[in-house]
Amino acid sequence: MSTGVADPFRFFSLQVVRTKRLGPSLVRVTFGGPDLRDFRSDGCDQSLSLFLPHPGQSEPQVPIELGDHWWQGWRALPDDVRAVMRSYTLRALRRDPDEIDIDFVLHGVEAGAAVPAGPASRWAARAAAGDRVLLLGPAIADNRAIRFRPPEDTDLMVIWGDETAVPAAAAILESLPAGTRARVWLEVHHAEDIQDLVTEADAEVTWLVEDESRGEVPHRLKGVGGAPIPMALAALRATQLPPAEHPYVWIAGESSCVKQLRRHFVGERGIDRRRVTFVGYWRQGLTEEQLREQGE
Ligand SMILES: Cc1cc2nc3c(=O)[nH]c(=O)nc-3n(C[C@H](O)[C@H](O)[C@H](O)COP(=O)(O)OP(=O)(O)OC[C@H]3O[C@@H](n4cnc5c(N)ncnc54)[C@H](O)[C@@H]3O)c2cc1C
C-alpha cells in the first residue's frame, strides 16, 4: 500500500452507517459518505488502510492537508493523538447509496481473553452510526493493493485463510466465474462464525473450527516454540488435491501460518512459487505498528 497520496490511492472521509454482528468473532461495519463517489475497486482481496480515532477523539488525526507529506506529519504526532492505522479488506462496494463494508475480527475483546484487544478490534466492537474514520483507498479499480492475480491458464484455485482473511476469500469467491475449480480452507474460532458464501465457481469449501479442533488436530495457537500452526496443515497433508496442471494458490492470515502453508505448497507439493500468492495479515504477539517497523 502506498504511503503517499499519489494515484491510485487517496484519502476518503467516511462515517459509520450501521453495524451488523456476523458471529461471535466478526462484525460488519458499513461506511458511507460523499467521498465514496470517487472510490473504485475491482474487489477480490482489495486491501485498504483505515485510520481510526483514539477513545475520546471525535475524528482520526491525520494531517491530510500536508498532501504528499501527510506520512511524515502523521508520524510526528504524539502516539496518543496520531490516528491508529490498520490494514483491512474491502468486503463489498455498493452504489445508490455509495457504501462499503469492512468485516472486523473482534480479537481479545471477550472477557478473560489471553491477549488484550488491539485498538482496531476495540474500535470495531463499539462502532456506532456516525463514527468518523479516514480511509486510504483506491481511486483506480485495478490497483496494486489487489494481490489475488491468478495467471490466465489457472485450472485450479487453492485458497486458505484464517478469520482475518475470510472477508478477502469471500469476496474472491464471489468474483470467480462459473466453471472455475476451487478448493478452499477457512479457519475460524467458533462454529457460529461460519458464513454462507456465494459463488458461481465449482468450489469446495472446508471450514475448520478452532473450538472443535482441541485434542484432534494441533491447536492453532499451540505450535512448537509458541508459533501458531494452521489447522489446515494436517488436513492438507491428508488431502489429495484434484489433478491440475496449472494450480494457483492464495494464502493469507497469521504470518507464521502463512509461511508454513507456503512451504507446504512450494516445498512438499512442488507448486511453482510464482503461482503462490501469500500475505501475512497479522503476526501473533506483534501489533501492526511493530510489524510495520520490522518491515521498514
Ligand atoms: C492486507 C491486509 C488485510 C487485512 N484484512 C483484514 C480484514 O478484512 N478483517 C480483519 O479483521 N483483519 C484484517 N487484517 C488483519 C488486521 O489488520 C490485524 O488483525 C490487525 O492487527 C488488527 O489490529 P488491532 O488494532 O485490533 O490489533 P493490534 O494492535 O495490531 O495487535 C494487538 C495484539 O493482537 C494480536 N492480534 C492482531 N490481530 C489478531 C487476530 N485477528 N486474532 C488474534 N490476535 C490478533 C496481535 O498479535 C497483538 O498481540 C488484514 C491485514 C492485512 C495486512
Residues whose N, C-alpha, C, O or C-beta is under 5 A from the ligand:
A	BS01	LIG	S47 R86 S87 Y88 T89 D103 F104 V105 H107 V115 P116 A117 G118 P119 A120 S121 T164 P167 G280 Y281 W282 R283 Q284 G285 L286 T287 E288
